[in-house]
């Protein structure tokens, strides 16, 4: 897999921002999905490496925000095919035809 170019990264940041229009803010357990989306945007904007993302997450079970940063960094490195915004596709409303 190849790494995304600057235009693809900027497009992905925009796509993640769009996700907040249809992804609920909180899970049933009170986790904040929008903070996880923002963490992914931050990782892309800062061009985090995978090592940096894991370092930020620290030891133990990563939080939703840490996981979003790790997945964004993996996408940036070309190690992950699925874009960060596509992780939220299950929340997209069904297309309604007129």
HUVENPE-V438118 format. One line per field, one symbol per residue. ss: DSSP state (@ for helix, = for strand, . for the rest). phi: phi as a letter, one per 40 degrees, with the letter a starting at -180 (. if undefined). A space follows every 10 residues. Layout:
ss = ???
phi = ???
This chain:
ss = .....@@@@@ @@@@@@@@@. .....=.... .=@@@@@@@@ @@@@@....@ @@@@@@@... ...@@@@@@@ @@@@@@.... ...@@@@@@@ @.......
phi = .bcccdcccc ccdcccdcdc cbcccbcccg cccccccccc ccccccfccc cccccccgcg cccdcccccc cccccdcgcb cccdccccdc cccccbcc
